[in-house]
Amino acid sequence: MTGSTKLNRTQAPTFWGVPRKSNHLAPNTSPGPHPKALSIPITVLIRDVLKLAKTAKEVRTAIVDGGVIVDGVARRDPNFPVGLMDVLEMPLLGKTFRLVPTKTRTLYPIEVSKDEKNLKLCSIKNKVSVQKSMIQYGMHDGRSILTGPEVNMNVSDSALIEVPSQKIVKHVAMKKGCSIMVTGGKRQGEIGMLNEIKPGTVTRPRMASIEIKDNNVEIPAKLVMVVGDNKPAVTVSVS
């Protein structure tokens, strides 16, 4: 049902990790910066994936106490969708996590150091010129960042930003030799070095030629994300 806060567990994405037989309903994602197929509700993430709470009630209590922060903002909605590269901080537990793809999960929270709690990588999805020579960049998580003409980034590049201020810390261009993460498909979660981007044709999408563990592979460009110059700018995988 449209707008429902509950979801039949059999309809939940498998990477949520909710037990299929323990309860008929699971939390549904609220409208937010990520689609349901590519996000996890806060309740499911904390209770079922991280197992830092036993019940949804415990998660709601933590939220009321300001104990759940996503990208530097305290979230009050237990069904808020957390997605790719989002940073989840639980200050009462002294823990910080980043959501990344792994070999077996579309999204999984990896623990990162406190030094990275206000750093987030965003992939640039669109770029438009607006009034007074300003440029607006649309990011993969739905946020928009407005800059002056001195900042020159391109679609498919990434920006390392501070959250919640959205200050650009570093521009990471998609170019030969940059560090690339595969965000979907059979090689999701793997990190390699970009060799080149091959233009698409009528029958074939743009492809990224990447060197992964001494193997050259081609992956649709829409399934990769720049994560650093010659190595990831922040922690994006389990060491």
Secondary structure as GFF3:
##gff-version 3
##sequence-region A 1 239
A	DSSP	beta_strand	6	8	.	.	.	ID=ss1
A	DSSP	three_ten_helix	9	11	.	.	.	ID=ss2
A	DSSP	three_ten_helix	14	16	.	.	.	ID=ss3
A	DSSP	beta_strand	25	27	.	.	.	ID=ss4
A	DSSP	three_ten_helix	36	38	.	.	.	ID=ss5
A	DSSP	beta_strand	39	41	.	.	.	ID=ss6
A	DSSP	alpha_helix	42	44	.	.	.	ID=ss7
A	DSSP	pi_helix	45	49	.	.	.	ID=ss8
A	DSSP	alpha_helix	56	64	.	.	.	ID=ss9
A	DSSP	beta_strand	69	70	.	.	.	ID=ss10
A	DSSP	beta_strand	73	74	.	.	.	ID=ss11
A	DSSP	beta_strand	81	83	.	.	.	ID=ss12
A	DSSP	beta_strand	87	90	.	.	.	ID=ss13
A	DSSP	beta_strand	95	100	.	.	.	ID=ss14
A	DSSP	beta_strand	108	111	.	.	.	ID=ss15
A	DSSP	three_ten_helix	114	116	.	.	.	ID=ss16
A	DSSP	beta_strand	119	130	.	.	.	ID=ss17
A	DSSP	three_ten_helix	131	133	.	.	.	ID=ss18
A	DSSP	beta_strand	134	139	.	.	.	ID=ss19
A	DSSP	beta_strand	144	147	.	.	.	ID=ss20
A	DSSP	beta_strand	158	162	.	.	.	ID=ss21
A	DSSP	beta_strand	168	172	.	.	.	ID=ss22
A	DSSP	beta_strand	179	182	.	.	.	ID=ss23
A	DSSP	beta_strand	191	198	.	.	.	ID=ss24
A	DSSP	beta_strand	207	212	.	.	.	ID=ss25
A	DSSP	beta_strand	215	220	.	.	.	ID=ss26
A	DSSP	three_ten_helix	221	223	.	.	.	ID=ss27
A	DSSP	beta_strand	224	228	.	.	.	ID=ss28
###
